[in-house]
Amino acid sequence: ILAEMLSAGFDKPKFDFLYLPMDFTTKRNRGYCFINFRDAFGAFCFAQEFHGKRLTRYATLKILEVSPAVTQGLEKNFAQ
């Protein structure tokens, strides 16, 4: 997902946290990630770009679903 984000223009100034859990047995990700965008507009643009689409760099047929987290903000998430 990170390579797809960077190629679409979602570089580090637009987000400050990305968590992509990995399964070290299969050497694949677990199929979900958490991204904290610096502002609501960045999150909106990301959803417009990626929701309902497939990643082009991988042979998967899975379709991305973008949804907001219950807890918003880096500080609030670290506090949990």
SERO-4910 file (N, C-alpha, C, O; in steps of 0.05 Angstrom, whole numbers):
BEGIN
 pado doro    nc1    nc2    nc3   cac1   cac2   cac3    cc1    cc2    cc3    oc1    oc2    oc3
  Ile    A     16    -24      0      0      0      0     17     25      0     10     45    -12
  Leu    A     40     24     14     57     48     15     67     56    -12     67     80    -19
  Ala    A     76     37    -29     85     44    -56     62     56    -72     67     75    -87
  Glu    A     38     46    -70     15     56    -84      9     85    -75      3    102    -91
  Met    A     11     89    -48      5    116    -37     26    136    -48     18    158    -56
  Leu    A     51    129    -47     72    148    -56     69    154    -85     73    177    -93
  Ser    A     63    134   -102     60    139   -130     36    156   -137     35    169   -158
  Ala    A     16    156   -119     -8    173   -122     -5    200   -110    -24    216   -110
  Gly    A     18    206    -99     23    233    -87     17    235    -58     18    258    -47
  Phe    A     13    213    -44      8    214    -15     34    209     -1     39    187     10
  Asp    A     51    230      0     77    227     12     76    234     42     54    241     52
  Lys    A     98    233     55     99    235     84     86    261     95     73    259    116
  Pro    A     89    284     83     76    308     95     46    305     98     34    320    113
  Lys    A     33    287     83      4    284     84     -5    265    107    -28    266    115
  Phe    A     13    248    116      6    230    138     30    227    156     53    231    148
  Asp    A     25    221    182     47    219    201     49    192    214     66    187    232
  Phe    A     32    173    206     33    146    218     20    127    199     -1    132    188
  Leu    A     33    104    195     22     82    179     29     56    193     53     51    199
  Tyr    A      9     40    198     13     14    211      2     -8    193    -22     -8    187
  Leu    A     20    -25    183     12    -47    165     21    -73    178     45    -81    175
  Pro    A      4    -87    193     12   -112    206     20   -134    186      7   -137    165
  Met    A     42   -148    192     52   -169    175     49   -196    187     51   -199    212
  Asp    A     45   -216    170     45   -244    179     72   -255    170     77   -259    147
  Phe    A     90   -258    189    118   -266    183    120   -295    173    141   -303    163
  Thr    A    100   -311    178    100   -338    167     95   -339    137    110   -352    123
  Thr    A     76   -324    128     70   -323     99     84   -300     85     85   -299     60
  Lys    A     97   -282    100    111   -259     90     93   -241     74    101   -228     54
  Arg    A     68   -239     83     48   -221     71     35   -205     92     36   -211    116
  Asn    A     23   -183     84      9   -166    104    -17   -180    111    -26   -199     97
  Arg    A    -30   -171    132    -54   -184    142    -80   -173    129   -102   -182    136
  Gly    A    -77   -155    110   -100   -146     95   -113   -121    104   -135   -114     95
  Tyr    A   -100   -107    123   -111    -81    132    -88    -64    142    -66    -74    148
  Cys    A    -93    -38    143    -73    -20    154    -88      4    167   -111      9    163
  Phe    A    -73     19    183    -82     43    195    -64     66    186    -40     64    187
  Ile    A    -76     88    177    -61    111    168    -72    136    183    -97    140    183
  Asn    A    -55    152    194    -64    176    207    -56    200    189    -32    205    185
  Phe    A    -75    213    177    -70    236    160    -68    261    177    -80    262    198
  Arg    A    -52    280    168    -48    305    183    -73    322    184    -76    338    202
  Asp    A    -90    319    164   -115    335    165   -137    320    151   -133    300    137
  Ala    A   -162    329    155   -185    315    144   -185    316    113   -195    297    100
  Phe    A   -174    337    101   -174    338     72   -156    316     60   -163    304     40
  Gly    A   -133    311     73   -116    289     64   -130    262     65   -127    246     47
  Ala    A   -145    258     87   -160    232     90   -181    231     68   -186    209     57
  Phe    A   -195    253     63   -216    253     43   -204    247     15   -216    231      0
  Cys    A   -182    260      8   -169    255    -18   -160    225    -20   -162    214    -42
  Phe    A   -149    214      1   -141    186      1   -165    168     -4   -164    150    -21
  Ala    A   -187    173     10   -211    157      6   -221    159    -23   -230    139    -35
  Gln    A   -221    183    -34   -229    187    -62   -212    171    -81   -221    161   -101
  Glu    A   -186    170    -76   -167    157    -93   -167    127    -91   -164    113   -111
  Phe    A   -171    116    -67   -167     87    -63   -192     71    -56   -192     47    -61
  His    A   -213     83    -46   -237     67    -38   -249     53    -62   -255     66    -83
  Gly    A   -254     27    -60   -267     12    -81   -248      4   -104   -257     -5   -125
  Lys    A   -222      9   -101   -203      3   -122   -185    -20   -114   -184    -28    -91
  Arg    A   -171    -31   -134   -151    -52   -129   -123    -40   -130   -118    -20   -144
  Leu    A   -104    -52   -116    -76    -43   -117    -65    -54   -144    -69    -77   -151
  Thr    A    -51    -37   -158    -41    -44   -185    -14    -59   -184     -7    -71   -204
  Arg    A      0    -57   -162     27    -69   -161     26    -99   -152     47   -111   -151
  Tyr    A      3   -109   -146      1   -136   -135    -20   -152   -150    -37   -141   -163
  Ala    A    -17   -179   -149    -35   -196   -165    -61   -203   -150    -75   -221   -158
  Thr    A    -67   -188   -129    -91   -194   -114   -116   -183   -127   -115   -163   -142
  Leu    A   -138   -196   -123   -164   -187   -133   -180   -172   -112   -203   -164   -117
  Lys    A   -168   -169    -88   -182   -156    -66   -187   -126    -73   -170   -113    -86
  Ile    A   -209   -116    -63   -217    -88    -68   -214    -73    -42   -222    -83    -20
  Leu    A   -201    -50    -43   -197    -34    -19   -222    -22     -8   -239    -13    -23
  Glu    A   -225    -21     18   -246     -8     32   -234     12     51   -219      4     69
  Val    A   -240     37     47   -229     59     64   -252     67     83   -274     74     75
  Ser    A   -245     67    109   -265     76    129   -251     91    152   -228     84    158
  Pro    A   -264    110    164   -252    125    186   -251    108    211   -269     91    216
  Ala    A   -231    112    228   -229     99    253   -248    112    273   -256    135    270
  Val    A   -255     97    294   -271    107    315   -257    129    330   -268    150    335
  Thr    A   -231    124    336   -214    144    350   -199    160    328   -185    148    312
  Gln    A   -201    186    329   -187    203    309   -164    217    322   -166    227    344
  Gly    A   -141    219    307   -118    234    316    -96    217    327   -101    198    342
  Leu    A    -71    225    321    -48    210    329    -45    209    360    -41    187    371
  Glu    A    -48    232    373    -46    233    402    -67    216    416    -61    201    435
  Lys    A    -92    217    407   -113    202    419   -109    172    415   -115    156    433
  Asn    A    -98    164    392    -93    136    388    -69    126    404    -70    103    414
  Phe    A    -49    142    408    -27    133    425    -35    131    454    -24    115    469
  Ala    A    -54    148    462    -64    147    490    -79    122    496    -81    115    520
  Gln    A    -90    108    476   -105     84    482    -88     60    487    -98     38    492
***
